[in-house]
Amino acid sequence: MKSYSILCPTDFSECSLNAIEYAAKLGEKYHAEMVLFHVPNKDDYQKLMSNESASSDPLSFAKMKIDNLVKEVEKESLPKGLKSCKAVIHEGKTVKSVLEYAKSMDASIIIMGTEGVNEFKKNYIGTRSSRVIQKSDRDVLIVPRKVYFKPPKKFVYATDYLEEDKIGIKKVVCMAGHFDCEIDMVHVSTKKKAIDKALHQTMISEIKPFVKYEKVNYVLKSYRDEPGLGLENYMITAKADILVTLSKKKSWFDQLFTQNLSRKMSYFINKPLWVIKSLDTK
């Protein structure tokens, strides 16, 4: 079995620092290898570099920043179970570089912030992170700005009870088990795609044998209009910490996010979003 590995892109923005915290805390639980990954960007540096350091070499500035972050992560998380942490600086286009490096290191998950230094717009997911989700062949966890790590107490897994969900839920159970937290499997029913309670029970009976975990609740929610808004409301009332969805054709994620991904993802700007892209549970 290959070791769990986490790729954490950072541009040193507040949002990406929050993502590093999430990555380190998950890495402790999974005894993971963690890589802090930076793609140099001149525009980012102009905002980050103080007047005193503005005359210094941008690459030297980036190396100093990322090396300091590695030291902080190692000091905090190696004693608690993280296997390793290293820094990589890679020149190129940000999204392409992230995806290529994730593949080369065979990352189990990419953990990144919702927006970077120059991407902030109120209630809007950054274009870099949304493009990583669209193009990645492995899981992505997106951490919003102003969201700081706390041990999760509840995951909400938005599901259409596809065959693939039988494998996807195993990943969620594994992560939830590390924190001893609940999982709500929520089926979103709309006017266009309504199911009755009997069919819902049949779907549950088919997926239950694949769920080896006691703290799972099966929820059927019906919303007349926009399912994203309904699910956002459920996340609030259920006091959920992380939203999980499977990214496959005909899945709930595909229905909700395919068109205008950045705008629609903004529903969940206040909670981390874990998009399951790979069904490899090894």
C-alpha atoms as one frame of an Amber mdcrd trajectory, in Angstrom:
protein
   0.000   0.000   0.000   1.454   3.365  -1.017   1.825   6.011   1.645  -0.651
   8.875   1.776   0.735  12.025   0.195  -0.520  15.614   0.177   0.312  18.336
  -2.328  -0.346  21.794  -0.934   0.113  24.669  -3.405   0.849  27.998  -1.745
   1.266  31.574  -2.917   1.795  32.732   0.706  -1.640  34.395   0.832  -3.743
  34.119   3.990  -6.020  31.653   2.242  -3.183  29.341   1.198  -1.771  29.428
   4.736  -5.121  28.141   6.024  -4.870  25.317   3.490  -1.395  24.435   4.812
  -2.861  24.120   8.299  -5.556  21.733   7.022  -2.968  19.750   5.072  -0.689
  19.411   8.094  -3.527  18.319  10.407  -4.754  15.711   7.917  -1.155  14.664
   7.342  -0.776  13.946  11.050  -3.747  11.570  10.955  -2.668   9.788   7.760
   1.082   9.764   8.598   1.426  11.465   5.249   4.224  12.867   3.156   3.472
  16.551   2.536   4.803  18.827  -0.202   4.488  22.616  -0.092   4.444  23.683
  -3.737   5.033  27.178  -5.052   4.888  28.559  -8.581   6.638  31.953  -8.798
   4.355  34.806  -9.836   5.606  38.386 -10.175   2.184  39.941  -9.488   1.836
  37.967  -6.256   5.260  39.088  -5.062   4.426  42.760  -5.576   1.628  42.443
  -3.039   3.539  40.247  -0.623   6.947  41.895  -0.533   7.375  44.793   1.876
   9.118  48.002   0.859  12.253  46.784   2.615  12.416  43.516   0.671  11.047
  44.842  -2.627  14.537  45.234  -4.024  15.545  41.642  -3.226  15.429  38.775
  -5.681  11.847  37.410  -5.914  12.999  33.781  -6.100  15.174  34.220  -3.020
  12.181  35.795  -1.280   9.987  32.826  -2.247  12.595  30.292  -1.120  12.939
  32.013   2.238   9.139  32.085   2.709   8.539  28.454   1.779  11.525  27.152
   3.766  10.192  28.954   6.840   6.777  27.377   6.290   8.347  23.914   6.048
  10.186  24.499   9.349   6.939  25.562  11.032   5.062  22.519   9.743   7.865
  20.163  10.763   8.064  21.639  14.256   4.304  21.435  14.794   3.278  18.279
  12.967   6.170  15.795  12.761   5.866  14.959  16.478   2.126  14.374  15.952
   2.398  11.891  13.103   3.216  13.728   9.871   5.803  11.621   8.050   7.632
  14.409   6.227   7.337  17.903   4.748   9.385  19.379   1.943   9.292  22.442
  -0.307   9.218  22.535  -4.091   9.473  25.683  -6.231   8.503  25.083  -9.848
   8.427  27.693 -12.592   5.601  27.589 -15.116   1.870  28.169 -15.358   0.262
  27.672 -11.964  -2.569  25.231 -12.703  -0.587  23.156 -15.203   2.385  22.972
 -12.831   0.219  21.904  -9.876  -1.495  19.154 -11.860   1.724  17.855 -13.394
   3.532  17.734 -10.075   0.553  16.067  -8.380   0.760  13.338 -10.989   4.546
  12.970 -10.780   4.464  12.533  -6.986   1.261  10.458  -7.173  -0.448  12.744
  -4.656  -3.389  11.282  -2.761  -5.001  14.719  -2.467  -4.395  18.355  -3.411
  -5.239  20.815  -0.619  -5.389  24.492  -1.569  -7.072  27.788  -0.748 -10.113
  29.159  -2.522  -8.284  32.154  -3.895  -4.810  33.585  -4.119  -3.200  36.932
  -3.453  -4.600  38.596  -6.567  -7.840  36.643  -6.944  -9.973  37.930  -4.091
 -13.512  38.878  -4.893 -16.210  38.748  -2.268 -18.036  35.397  -2.267 -16.123
  34.074  -5.231 -13.908  31.047  -5.684 -10.574  31.782  -7.341 -10.113  30.731
 -10.935  -6.948  28.791 -10.137  -8.619  26.530  -7.600 -11.726  25.963  -9.734
  -9.551  25.028 -12.721  -7.549  22.603 -10.590 -10.809  20.911  -9.564 -12.010
  20.693 -13.159  -8.773  19.270 -14.537  -7.399  17.171 -11.681  -7.518  13.387
 -11.786  -7.113  13.165  -8.013  -8.994  14.455  -4.993  -9.022  18.175  -4.200
  -9.824  19.834  -0.873 -10.556  23.548  -1.167 -10.213  25.655   1.995 -11.991
  29.043   2.060 -10.495  32.293   3.238 -11.084  33.013   6.943 -11.673  29.307
   7.656  -9.170  28.006  10.185  -8.691  24.368  11.047 -10.730  22.766  13.780
 -11.284  19.015  14.183 -14.399  18.283  12.088 -17.482  16.975  13.843 -19.639
  16.421  10.762 -19.077  15.714   7.074 -21.922  16.213   4.614 -21.618  13.901
   1.593 -23.938  15.130  -1.178 -24.924  12.047  -3.132 -27.112  10.760  -5.939
 -26.439   7.169  -4.803 -24.444   6.283  -7.880 -22.490   3.034  -8.071 -19.312
   5.065  -7.579 -20.634   6.381  -4.261 -20.133   2.897  -2.825 -16.398   3.443
  -3.221 -16.408   7.178  -2.539 -18.069   6.748   0.854 -15.207   4.483   1.936
 -12.826   7.428   1.569 -15.126   9.645   3.605 -15.478   6.976   6.306 -11.692
   6.690   6.507 -11.207  10.424   7.042 -14.205  10.752   9.368 -12.904   7.848
  11.418  -9.668   9.695  12.121 -11.696  12.442  13.799 -14.508  10.231  15.165
 -17.087  12.478  13.492 -20.510  11.997  11.910 -21.302  11.686   8.215 -24.605
  12.871   6.741 -25.216  11.318   3.322 -27.604  13.856   1.828 -29.597  13.244
  -1.319 -30.801  16.461  -2.896 -34.178  16.041  -4.565 -35.553  18.775  -6.854
 -38.628  19.328  -8.999 -36.668  18.179 -12.048 -35.280  15.126 -10.289 -37.610
  14.054  -7.514 -37.539  10.698  -5.715 -39.955   9.358  -3.120 -39.091   7.945
   0.295 -39.490   4.331  -0.831 -36.922   4.749  -3.604 -34.645   6.556  -1.187
 -34.828   3.599   1.219 -33.943   1.246  -1.632 -30.912   3.379  -2.477 -29.850
   3.364   1.176 -30.170  -0.419   1.439 -27.870  -0.802  -1.561 -25.130   1.452
  -0.221 -25.247   0.470   3.478 -23.200  -2.746   3.079 -20.309  -0.608   1.829
 -20.405   1.688   4.861 -18.510   0.117   7.742 -19.112   2.991  10.129 -21.725
   3.616  12.788 -21.950   7.402  12.673 -23.672   7.719   9.284 -27.059   9.382
   8.775 -29.016   9.049   5.518 -30.934  12.205   4.671 -33.419  12.994   1.888
 -33.901  16.707   1.304 -36.263  18.213  -1.241 -35.775  21.698  -2.681 -38.045
  23.238  -5.254 -35.521  25.527  -6.830 -31.737  25.758  -6.771 -30.261  22.643
  -5.078 -27.044  24.469  -4.240 -28.857  26.992  -2.087 -30.790  24.211  -0.418
 -27.639  22.294   0.366 -25.996  25.445   1.676 -28.950  25.822   4.045 -28.585
  22.195   5.137 -24.874  22.726   5.830 -25.781  25.605   8.149 -28.643  23.901
  10.012 -26.697  20.628  10.386 -23.616  22.556  11.589 -21.500  20.695   9.078
 -17.752  21.266   8.846 -16.834  19.876   5.420 -18.872  19.301   2.259 -17.930
  16.242   0.201 -19.064  15.430  -3.316 -18.115  12.906  -5.959 -16.993  14.432
  -9.233 -18.324  12.067 -11.877 -20.607  12.416 -14.868 -24.287  12.461 -13.856
 -23.293  12.979 -10.226 -24.628  15.681  -7.937 -21.392  17.635  -8.440 -21.762
  17.417 -12.219 -25.311  18.813 -12.094 -24.489  21.647  -9.756 -21.023  22.758
 -10.771 -20.501  22.024 -14.459 -21.777  25.415 -15.597 -19.970  28.433 -14.147
 -17.997  26.464 -11.575 -16.436  29.466  -9.838 -19.761  31.226  -9.240 -21.636
  28.150  -8.094 -18.880  27.032  -5.772 -19.315  30.342  -3.969 -22.369  28.858
  -2.220 -19.933  27.015  -0.006 -17.427  29.802   0.526 -17.625  29.359   4.310
 -16.877  25.619   4.444 -14.102  23.453   3.003 -15.135  21.479  -0.069 -13.670
  18.014  -0.691 -14.182  16.872  -4.279 -13.529  13.151  -4.742 -11.968  12.723
  -8.163 -10.219   9.382  -7.756 -11.916   6.181  -6.638  -8.618   4.539  -5.756
  -8.905   3.767  -2.050  -5.356   2.413  -1.682
